[in-house]
Amino acid sequence: NLIFSLADIALIGLAVMGQNLIMNMNDHGFVVCAYNRTVSKVHDFLQNEAKGSKVVGAESLEDMVSKLKKPRRIILLVKAGQAVDDFIDKLVPLLQAGDIVIDGGNSEYRDTTRRCKSLKEKGLLFVGSGVSGGEEGARYGPSLMPGGHKEAWPHIKDIFQSIAAKVGTGEPCCDWVGDEGAGHFVKMVHNGIEYGDMQLICEAYHLMKDVLGMDHDEMAQAFDSWNKTELDSFLIEITANILKYKDADGTHLLPKIRDSAGQKGTGKWTAISALEYGTPVTLIGEAVFARCLSSLKEERVQASRSLSGPQGVKFNGNKAAFLEDIRKALYASKIISYAQGFMLLRQAAKEFGWTLNYGAIALMWRGGCIIRSVFLGKIKEAFDRDADLQNLLLDNFFSNAVQDCQESWRRTVCAGVQHGIPMPCFTTALSFYDGYRHDMLPANLLQAQRDYFGAHTYELLSNPGHYIHTNWTGHGGNVSSSSYNA
């Protein structure tokens, strides 16, 4: 005798994100079946966080599957990698054609593509969904980026869009992204952009602290006021709060924190993809390397004793004006980073034959997630104006914004360089901008060098597509190496 009503969806993995997503689905009227490999966690959860809710527990995978409505919908929120494959292998024999497995972890997009293929052969539907927003987002409205088997979308759309963050007039920060690993690819790029945004804010903080000599309260106030401008975003808001925060002894906590940054690898994956698909996503790459450099703490302490920087440079300009220059440099650099991120999405779509809706992606990131900001609304508007926009910098709103920030941006970089402040992301953003706007770059010399030492050939401006080799020295041969693009 079935006394329980059948559950709408199951979730495996009761860590913080899993528990919060379950409670979020419960709030929206869905009956969720909770399961964890360590079954005692299920009991703890039902007796504590889920007490008084409609959540049901499962003692085993078989038990869980028996409690689900058809088609069965199962979310995995377990550690990326082997753990996901292990659960899938155990689930497959228990499921029937048309059942849906959803991976909500931070999986690598290639794994998602592989799982889509292998489950399709077994008649099962697979969805790889990016989930962003941390524990708070999971509980009250995350940003969700589902991709994989499109046939699964009608069966999960209602649940996903109900629990997602809402923006504007109630649009959910969740839409179907595309085939195969597209959802996880978009989530990876989100995390790369997050690395970039965080590093840019850190560079602004470094300039405020060491060029302008501002104290923590002044800096907190600056970020608070910046949060009322184009920079209005979650990361600027939490930066102001971090700068204000006092330790138990009444002094600021931030300067006591060891300046060595960790990373879980998603920013690194973005940089690797950029190299792989030949897209100059330079800012995210520098943000990853900045974390690597920060982690060489002992080595830097040693180097600081023997390597000197500029001596006796004092800032004697107008402090308020320079602070505004820093804000504009941050805004311009952020525009470049997002332009680069969307270039990578476009390249991946070409590479894998995905149809990505860039405006929808910007909307999915507009709320709920870590990079949520007013700025993403502007990106969505740019793609609404032109769905085939080649590059964000070619949209009038963004080209005008960069134009407006340009002098400030250059002044900031110059002052930082003269004071010996490292600004990997501010400077690489400016270099990219200057490279992108040049119709002529010195790569003609580069191709000549390649042809000189390796007979790699070159094209003439007057005849592109036609490859020529020159015998530069008079004693080289006339045979060219096969032309290839690297």
PyMOL commands that set and color helices and strands:
alter all, ss='L'
color gray80, all
select helices_A, chain A and resi 16-27+39-47+61-66+82-94+109-121+134-140+150-163+182-210+216-226+234-244+254-256+266-276+282-294+297-306+319-352+358-364+374-385+392-394+396-418+424-436+443-454
alter helices_A, ss='H'
color red, helices_A
select strands_A, chain A and resi 9-12+32-35+56-57+73-76+100-103+125-132+143-148+166-167+171-172+458-460+463-468
alter strands_A, ss='S'
color yellow, strands_A
deselect
rebuild
show_as cartoon
